[in-house]
Amino acid sequence: MTTSNQERELVVMVGATGALGETVARRLVESGLHLLAVGRSEDDLKKLVNSSEHMSYCIADIGDDSAIEKIKAVVTKMNRTVRMVVHAAGVPVAGGVLEANPLALSQAINIKAGGMMRLQRAVDSHLVRGSRLVAVGGHYGFEPTAYAATAGVANAGLTNLMRQFSWALGARGITAHLVAPGPADTERLRNVANTRAAQRGISVEEVFDELKEESAIHAFTTPQQVAWGICLLLAPEADAMAGSSLMLDSGRRRGLP
């Protein structure tokens, strides 16, 4: 059944203009939702939303508390149920734990965990039973490495936060979920690979080959696979996954939960 633009429920998403996020955003629109993309760059946001009548945007810095009222004002004006919130903001690559600036860790936590808190507060009055809070936090939060300090620490904190949201909002029928992709062949991963290559005196391609070997299927995770996983959470049956982490790491995790 075709859903009119006015009837569409809302997905509010941070990170929709990124390499991974754009694929997720378009898949959510195809699923029947209207996308409200939140970000700092109006040019990037306009480029995205001009491609579909089922997309709108809000200019806000999710790393600052001012984003709460800015997002809230736009959502209130649109007057739609918020079916899903997706926080897919990336954090700067600051190198490994031995060389990363300690301040970079707090900045990463502010964007990841702090940003998710601001997003929830901005849309809370428009959440209903069956709404989903979804955070994208890579697998480094579960499998520590010496080469990705900001991603590892921030995503570990984000995992804990989403479980807290699950308990705080569960009585209202609102569920919180973490999606944990493995590495994807993006500019961000190449920055990480460049750091490893420089430290060890090998080529970036050699680092990429090693990263693939860390996967049970010797592959990177694709944006399309992440989009599939997030859309899976729209199903009513996903209530059973409240507070869970959906591992989309192509078989990288070795430890038990």
C-alpha positions in Angstrom: 0.0 0.0 0.0 1.3 3.4 -0.9 1.6 5.8 2.0 1.1 9.5 1.4 3.7 12.0 2.5 1.4 13.4 5.2 0.6 10.0 6.6 4.2 8.9 6.9 5.6 8.6 10.4 9.0 10.3 11.1 12.5 9.0 11.5 14.8 11.6 12.9 18.4 10.8 12.0 21.8 12.2 12.8 24.5 11.2 10.3 22.3 10.8 7.2 24.8 12.5 4.9 27.7 10.3 5.7 28.9 7.4 3.5 27.0 4.8 5.6 24.2 7.1 6.8 22.9 8.0 3.3 22.4 4.4 2.5 20.5 3.9 5.8 18.4 7.0 5.2 17.3 6.1 1.8 16.4 2.6 2.9 14.3 4.0 5.8 12.4 6.2 3.3 11.8 3.2 1.1 10.3 1.5 4.2 7.6 4.2 4.3 9.0 6.7 6.7 9.6 10.5 6.3 13.2 11.4 7.1 14.2 14.4 9.1 18.0 14.6 8.7 19.9 16.5 11.4 23.3 18.0 10.8 25.6 21.0 10.8 26.2 21.4 7.0 23.2 22.9 5.2 24.8 22.3 1.8 25.1 18.5 2.6 21.6 18.4 4.0 20.1 20.2 1.1 21.9 17.9 -1.4 20.4 14.9 0.4 16.8 16.0 0.9 16.5 17.5 -2.6 16.5 13.9 -3.9 13.2 13.0 -2.3 9.9 14.5 -1.3 10.0 12.3 1.8 13.0 14.0 3.3 13.4 17.2 5.4 16.3 18.7 7.3 17.2 20.5 10.5 20.4 22.4 11.1 21.8 21.5 14.5 25.0 20.5 16.2 24.3 17.3 18.1 27.4 17.9 20.2 25.8 21.0 21.8 22.8 21.3 24.1 21.3 23.9 21.8 20.4 21.0 19.4 17.6 19.9 21.7 15.4 22.9 21.2 16.2 23.2 17.5 15.2 19.7 16.8 12.2 19.8 19.1 10.9 22.9 17.3 11.1 21.3 13.8 9.6 18.0 15.0 6.7 19.8 16.8 6.0 21.8 13.7 5.9 18.7 11.5 3.4 17.2 14.0 4.1 13.5 13.3 4.7 10.4 15.3 8.4 9.7 15.6 8.6 6.0 14.8 12.4 5.8 14.9 15.4 7.8 16.0 18.8 6.9 14.4 22.0 8.3 15.8 24.8 7.5 13.3 27.2 10.3 14.0 30.9 9.5 13.4 33.8 10.6 15.7 37.1 12.0 14.6 39.9 9.5 14.2 42.5 10.4 16.8 44.9 7.4 16.5 45.7 4.7 19.0 45.5 4.8 22.8 49.2 5.7 23.2 49.1 8.8 21.0 45.5 10.0 21.1 44.8 13.4 22.8 42.9 12.7 26.0 40.6 15.5 25.1 39.6 13.7 21.9 38.1 10.9 24.1 35.8 13.3 25.9 34.8 14.9 22.6 33.9 11.5 21.1 31.8 10.5 24.2 30.0 13.9 23.9 29.1 13.2 20.3 28.2 9.6 20.7 26.5 9.3 24.1 25.8 13.0 24.7 24.4 13.3 21.2 22.1 10.3 21.7 20.8 11.8 25.0 20.1 15.2 23.3 18.3 13.5 20.4 16.0 11.5 22.8 15.1 14.6 24.7 14.3 16.5 21.6 11.8 14.0 20.3 10.5 12.4 23.6 7.0 13.9 23.5 6.5 12.5 19.9 7.5 8.9 20.8 4.8 6.3 21.1 4.5 2.6 21.9 6.5 0.8 19.3 9.0 3.7 18.7 12.6 2.8 18.4 15.8 4.5 19.6 18.7 3.2 17.5 22.4 4.1 17.9 25.1 3.0 15.5 28.2 2.1 17.4 31.0 0.1 15.7 32.3 -3.2 16.9 35.4 -1.6 18.5 33.2 -0.9 21.5 33.2 -4.7 22.0 36.5 -5.7 20.6 39.2 -3.3 21.9 42.1 -2.4 19.7 45.2 -0.3 20.4 44.6 1.7 17.2 41.1 3.2 17.6 40.9 4.9 21.0 38.0 7.3 20.3 35.8 4.8 18.5 36.5 2.1 21.2 35.8 4.2 24.3 32.9 6.2 22.9 31.1 3.1 21.5 31.5 1.2 24.7 29.8 4.0 26.5 27.1 4.2 23.9 26.3 0.5 24.4 25.8 1.1 28.1 23.6 4.2 27.5 21.3 2.3 25.1 20.6 -0.4 27.7 19.9 2.4 30.2 17.4 3.9 27.8 15.8 0.5 27.4 15.0 0.3 31.1 14.0 4.0 31.4 11.6 3.9 28.4 10.5 0.3 28.4 7.3 0.8 30.4 6.1 3.2 27.6 6.7 0.5 25.0 9.6 2.4 23.5 12.7 0.2 22.9 16.4 1.1 22.5 18.9 -0.7 20.3 22.5 -0.6 19.4 23.7 -1.6 15.9 27.3 -2.5 15.8 28.8 -2.8 12.3 32.2 -4.0 11.5 34.6 -2.0 9.4 33.4 -0.8 6.0 35.7 0.4 3.2 35.1 4.1 3.8 37.3 7.2 4.2 37.1 6.8 8.0 38.5 3.3 7.9 41.3 4.4 5.5 42.3 7.0 8.1 42.5 4.2 10.7 44.5 2.0 8.3 46.9 4.9 7.5 47.7 5.2 11.2 48.3 1.4 11.6 50.4 1.4 8.4 52.6 4.3 9.5 53.2 2.8 12.9 54.2 -0.6 11.5 56.0 0.5 8.3 53.6 -1.4 5.9 51.2 -0.4 3.2 47.6 0.5 3.7 46.5 -2.3 1.5 48.4 -4.8 3.7 46.5 -3.4 6.7 43.2 -3.8 4.7 44.1 -7.4 4.0 44.7 -8.0 7.7 41.4 -6.4 8.7 39.5 -8.7 6.3 41.3 -11.7 7.9 39.8 -10.6 11.3 36.4 -11.4 9.9 35.0 -15.0 9.9 34.0 -14.5 6.3 37.0 -12.4 5.4 34.9 -9.4 4.4 34.0 -5.9 5.4 30.5 -4.9 6.4 28.6 -3.0 3.7 26.3 0.0 4.2 23.5 -2.0 2.6 23.8 -4.6 5.4 23.7 -1.9 8.1 20.6 -0.4 6.5 19.0 -3.8 6.4 19.7 -4.4 10.1 18.2 -1.0 11.1 15.1 -1.5 9.1 14.7 -4.9 10.7 14.0 -3.1 13.9 10.9 -1.5 12.5 9.1 -4.9 12.9 6.8 -5.3 15.9 8.7 -8.5 16.8 11.8 -6.4 17.4 10.4 -5.6 20.8 12.1 -8.7 22.0 15.5 -7.1 21.2 15.0 -4.3 23.7 18.4 -3.2 25.0 20.2 -5.6 22.8 23.2 -5.0 20.5 22.8 -6.2 16.9 26.2 -7.3 15.8 26.7 -6.7 12.1 30.5 -7.2 12.2 30.8 -10.0 9.6 31.9 -12.4 12.3 34.6 -10.3 14.0 33.6 -10.7 17.6 35.4 -13.6 19.4 34.3 -13.1 22.9 31.0 -14.2 24.5 28.4 -11.5 25.6 
